[in-house]
Amino acid sequence: MAKKARKKSAANGRNKRKAVTKKKTKVRTGAKKKKVARKARRRTIRNRLSNAYQTVMDTVKGTDRLRNKLEAPGTSESE
């Protein structure tokens, strides 16, 4: 098992100080151009309806695939 580190007394901590070092900064070799952000397309009613329709169709297709995976088509329990 790992040993726990003992807590040092305040007197010992005052005497020992770590040296402060400065971090080196990187020098940029060339100015980079900022990219201009594109404006977002407006959400028209047509786009909203199209997205909603596609979501419903994907859900129906996913449900159909899952049903076929669980029970092969053409077989049914009711006779």
VENBEL-V38459 format. One record per backbone hydrogen bond with DSSP energy under -1.0 kcal/mol. NH is the residue of the N-H (numbers start at 1). CO is the residue of the C=O. Records with the same first field share a line. If there is no record, write none. Layout:
NH->CO + CO
This chain:
13->9
14->10
16->12
44->42
48->44
49->45
50->46
51->47
52->48
53->49
54->50
55->51
56->52
57->53
58->54
59->55
60->56
61->57
62->58
63->59
64->60
65->61
66->62
67->63
68->64
69->65
70->66
71->67
75->72
